[in-house]
Amino acid sequence: MKYKDAAGLFVGGICSILAGSLIVFIAITFGTRMAFNNGSIGLDLPFLVVAAIGGLFSIVGVILLIGATYRALVKIDALQVTVPSSSREAWPADRR
């Protein structure tokens, strides 16, 4: 059995969205806890960087999800795809 590309993109997109959201939640939670408990330690920047990386990971997941949806809709013919016109056919290189 061969897995479809759209299914792999869909699962990867969902996993990326969930993992990115979890990374952002953990970074913000521990960053605010550390800021309130001991404000003299300057560890706010690493937590912000980790939260930004988690946010980017979520954005990549959304892009993967959109790509999977597009591929699935094209495959089941639910999305109209334009057909190239006959005037744009590729001619052989030696025809002049």
C-alpha positions, 0 to 999 in steps of 0.5 A: 500500500502506497501512502498519499503525499497529501496525507503525509503533508496533513499529518505533518501539518497537524503535528507541527501546529500542535508541537509549535503551540506546545513549545510556545506555551511552555516557553511563555509559562516558564519565562513568566514564572522565572521573571516573577520569581527571580527578576534579576536573572536575565533569562527572558531573551532565551525564552522569547527566542524559544517562543518565536521558534515555536511560533514559526514552527506553527506557521510552517504547520499551517502552510503544510496543512494548506498544501495538503488541502490543496493537493487533496482537493485537486486529486478528488477534482473538487477544485478547478484547475486551469487547463493550458491553452493549445497555443502554448504547446511545446514545439520541438526544438528543431522546428522553425 
